[in-house]
């Protein structure tokens, strides 16, 4: 067993040959490498599969033996300073390794077909493999310096991946925004690492925890300085995991290809911040102020992410804000000290969110077959609708992922989110109320995404999408037809839309007017030209290829069954659940009780409330978005609501405020642009003016003055040495006279 652990250092480096060979091939044999480009997907998947098998074997050993192994070697030694590199294999490492590799393999398989038409296919797989290497190196690191090195590599890979289509200005701006925002947190992380080394003299985790705990216990260290250092460490996690207030880069990161979004949001970049807090939790837990701060930042993130997702039109941005909110739940669990629950939700959310992002990629891929490559059309939910009969497999997979994220049993996220909600009631009733309310919002906006995408809803805002009368993109349905009449909506919350043929009433959240849509599909054909020139015509969106559906099916299985590893249905005297056994060494390090078993009655009692909230959110989403209300009874109900008088006006104002808040990202981006961006630009312009006019002005002024003086003097000279000597002696005499009379 020890030999197996000893060679675990190869885990990060197994995927590395792919980017190295691709780089050499593109440099030395560009034509041959590009001609064989589809071949490179196989070694990427194969090498990561080797890592997955090895990580799974280590995980099984961790579960059976409950051990921690660390292997280090000295990298540099100078007097009293020694920097060691190595690898640490513990439950957290094995969990993250399995998570990264399983999700990474699914994303790579999906990407082979999704990116097949792209000219940057080879570069894409090179970036993806190097990103997996960086993340695996991060989770196996044995000290803070090693973590920081791979932390920056993960940031670099995310910069390259988000800006993969850098020729599009919006994508270039998005990767720059992500890079700059994360530099704020990374600078704090570096300062925190250096501060802790100054206090403890060590970068190694175990030494650092033990020394710092003893110093705090014996009151031999300035607690304020320690709190500042730990806060700076947490700042790095805040930026990387998109927690408030450094979350602004996350929705813009959706400008990269969809497989990148799936990888970043499920198992790599955003998970790195959660991993760092989990790794350093024995350090944070002895400082109550930091734990309270983590909880406060997390609950704000939970609620903010949910509210910002309510009115988004881009399907990927909606899922991005969902990621922000769900990671807030995970960070909240860590702030409450619920180590096991946090990692449980990290696992379940990773598989569910990977399923949702790849499902959205399948949707976008099918829409591009009609509209061509156009993110503002193929990713806009209000231009979709009625996709159920065209992409049934994608629809089923997306629905299961949606139900899981909503917390509906027996899917994965139900088990972990329910534990977080229960722990929040014990921690703080206020936090619990906010967390439970956000669970209802999560169910609402997730089913809003599902219903807008697959069931469809007609929205007047896109009557003429491209701004040209000839444009076919004027409604949510790409195969509907606009009617000649307009229905003015006097009640902003619910809009009544009537279809010509079947008189189906549809309800909307927030839009102010709507257009009648003909239910008959129009005869519109858009060709989709593949990379190899094959032309395929599609009248409707079509289901994705098998290589894209296979990862969805595998992730569906994970979403259905991965929650079983943490189900706490154990009576006293029986074995713990798998996850508790897996995490026993880490839980013991935190001096916590690993027995989280509950009986059926207690579990059902706790779950009824959370599930009821989720169903309530789903019901509201169906009420506003599902086009099934065609009876006269429902019509009368809506009309009665529309006649509420003054209450209606107040309700309109409330809904408009909510819509504006959500659609404008809580005005946080605008605030940053006004206060920081413009402020820094103004300071830069002032500095530039001072440098050009003052600093350079003085220097240039001396030069110009010397030039003119020289030019003037050359006309005074006559070329006679006797005259020069006479002037020189005259000046010296005058100087001596002045010195004599005024000094003495």
Helices and strands as residue ranges (DSSP letters): H 2-6, G 7-13, H 16-28, H 30-35, G 37-39, H 40-65, E 69-78, E 81-89, H 91-114, H 121-139, H 144-162, H 169-200, H 205-217, H 223-240, H 249-252, G 253-255, H 258-266, H 269-279, H 281-284, H 288-308, H 315-335, H 339-371, H 375-378, G 381-383, H 392-406, H 412-427, H 429-450, I 451-455, G 460-462, E 481-488, E 497-498, E 505-506, E 513-518, E 526-529, E 535-538, H 546-561, G 562-566, H 578-582, H 584-589, H 600-625, H 632-642, H 646-663, G 665-667, H 668-672, I 673-677, H 678-689, I 690-695, H 696-716, H 721-743
